[in-house]
Amino acid sequence: MLSDQAAEVIQKFFLDQEDFARWIACQNPHKLAAVLGEILMLYANDKNSSTLREWVVLYIAGCHQQEGKIGYNGYKGDVPFEVKPRNVRSGEKGRKRLSGDGNFTDFTYERLEKYLQDAVHVLVAGFVDGNPIYVLDVPFECLQERLRQQLDEKFANQRPKGVFLRSANFSFRDYENDRRVRCIFLTPNWRNYLDYLTGPFQRYLEGFEQGQR
């Protein structure tokens, strides 16, 4: 729920854009900073849009964002990246814990082969209440066995035209023993969020912290 101050800023922007710059220049900067933080956190926790979380992950990874819906989420040099962010909310009933998992929607054999050919990397990220907790750089090749298995179970290598695997999922179990996986971000106070991480995944992250991976 937005505060009255945040709602006022949003209304001013959309209802009177010509006067918005002049109006906002007269406002208290500390108040505006608090309002901006409130709006961003609301957006970061939006169940129906992961765009802001994708931006944050790409920024952490040092990637250039790819504009538009078509293509990969971002690039670092010539290397394409896909972002798989998960967000859990502290007050949500029956919430799932973060487990280093992710999924690809509308998946196909053709897409799997293209990702392998393009040497895609997957940024697996976890958020709690919109706050980034970890970002892992996982080469797509680490996931191919699990993803191909699900395609085979669905299509037996003969996918009808126009039919897709609605959700091809993976977990950290599919890449936990691969030394190519890198932890590029782990928030310093991540142990404050142990209640939001599965036990096995906690131990996996500890391996990075202790330099064992």
Helices and strands as residue ranges (DSSP letters): H 4-15, H 17-25, H 29-44, H 51-60, E 64-65, E 74-76, E 79-88, E 102-107, H 109-117, E 121-128, E 131-139, G 140-143, H 144-155, E 165-170, G 172-174, E 182-186, G 190-196, H 199-209
